[in-house]
Each structure stands twice: as structure tokens, then as C-alpha cells.
Amino acid sequence: MKVPFTAPACRAARSATWAALRSPLSLTRWAVAGYESRETAEARCGKDADRLEMLLQAVEYRDLGVQRVDGWLESAREGLKTVTAQRIAEAVDVGLVRPLTGLAGGGAAPASPDRRG
């Protein structure tokens, strides 16, 4: 059954949607479903940000000498959907973008080659 596109019908649909989302669990499920579906630009951007973080973490592990990160790197790259995220991954591949290391232990971030004095 198709609902007619009228102001009262839209208000009723919106009201029913918000009523269903009033519980924190429902709201959380709705947000996670939106993120996983990648239907919105925000969801695609968020998912790509997660993939880029995974890519940088794999690069950091590889730089520390951990073996067998190639599958992890490839998996992170394959999932990228936005052009911006793909360009960032390319910059990581050629060394223009590096993960920050040593920050958790209180150390300073390494200087980038073009900022050394």
C-alpha cells in the first residue's frame, strides 16, 4: 500500500519513526544500520575513516617489523569507496603520509622530512 505524499502523511510517518527511535537501543541499532549500509555520504566517509585507520595501523606494524601485514593492507585498501580516502591511501603507499608513532608512550611525533630544521 502506497502512502500518499501529503503533509499530514509525512508528519505521521515522521512521528512514527521518532516514536520507534525513542529507546537508546533502537537509536543505536538505527545508527549502526545506517553506518553499515553506507547509504549516506556520512556513512561512507565514516566507514572509509575506519579503513584508513586500519591501513595506517598496518603500516605502523609493518614499520616495526611485524610480518604478514600484506593481507591486512590490501583489505583496508579494497574497502575504500570515496575518492578522497583512495587518494589518502595512495599517499600512504608512496610514503607521503605516515602514521604517528610513539605518542602513546609520551614521545613526540616524528618530524616529517620537509619540516626538519
N, C-alpha and C positions, 0 to 999 in steps of 0.2 A: 504494500500500500504506500503510495507516494504522498508525502505531506505537502500541502500547498505552500508556496513561498509567500507568506503574508507576515506582517509584523506580529500579530498575536501568535502565530505558529512558531515563529523564530524565538519569541520571548519564552514560550512554553518549552521549547526544546532546550534553550539555554538554561532555563530554571531547572529542568530535569537533570541536565548534565552536571550543574553545580551541586545539586542535591546529592547526586551519586558520588561526587568527589569530596564531600564534606569530611569523611573519615580520613585520617592520616594515611592509613593503609591503602585506601582507594586512590588517593592522590599520588602516593609513591608508585603504585602499580601503573597508573596513567603516565607518570613522568618516565618511568623505565621503559614502558612500551613505546612511547614517543621517541626516546633515545635509540632504542634498538631498531625501530623501523626506518630510521634515517629519512623520514618523510619531509622534515623541515630543514631549512638551512642551518638552524641552530643545532639540530641533532647531528647533521653531517659534520659540522665543524667540531662538535664535542667528541664525536667518535674518532675523527681524524686527529684531534689533540691527544687522545689516549694512545692512538697508534704511534704518533710521533714521539711521545714519552717512552713508549716501549722500544722504539728504534734507537733513541738516544741512550737508553739504559743498556741495550745490547752492545752498542758501540763502546760504551764505557767498560763493560765487562770484557769485550774483545781487547781493548787497550790495556787492561790489567792482566792479560794473558789467558783468559778463560777460553777454552777450546769449544768447538761445536756451537757457535752462535749464528752460523750462516742461515740455518732454517728459521731462527728467530728474526733475523734481519729481513729475510725475504717475506716472511709472514706479515711483518709490520708494513713493509712497502706495498704489498699486494692489496691491502685493505684500504689504502688511501683513496678517497673519492674527489676531494677538492683540488683544484689546480694549485692553490697556494700550498697545501700540505705536500703535494707531489714535488713542488719546487724546493721546499724546505728539505725534503728527503734527498733530493739531488745535491743540495748544498752540503748536507751531511756526508754524502758519498764522496765528494771531492775534497772534503776537509774544511770547507768554509764555515761550517757550524760544528762546534764541538760540545760535548756535554761538560757541565761544570763538575769538577771533581774536588774532593777534599772538603766540601762545605759542611758535611755532617760532623766531621771531626774538629771543626772550628778553624780549619785552614782557610787561606784565601783562595779565591778562584784563580786559575792560571791565567797569565796575561796572554792576550791574543797576539800573534806575530806583528800586527800593524800598530800595536799600542805600547810596545816596549820602548822604554826611554833610554 
